[in-house]
């Protein structure tokens, strides 16, 4: 009996927290889902939303991922072979 009461209570609570969702169609025929009425957005209603599933995230991300390490700069100095004399006749 207690399990049935708790299940009924949870079902009622979930309906309270369910937000209104509208399915709208624009002039090009594209479907948009929104939490505000279609008429407020200048769109036409596109019918009922069937098989609606509400997903509630379990936790919010409380930290940001670390940015990638900066690239290692190339070594500075003379390019390889810079210490060799250049033969002017080969130019």
Secondary structure, 3 states (H helix, E strand, C coil): CHHHHHHHHHHHHHHHHCCCCEEEECCCCCEEEECCCCHHHCCEECCCCCCCCCCCCCCCCCCCCCCCCCCCCCCCCCCCCCCCCCCHHHC
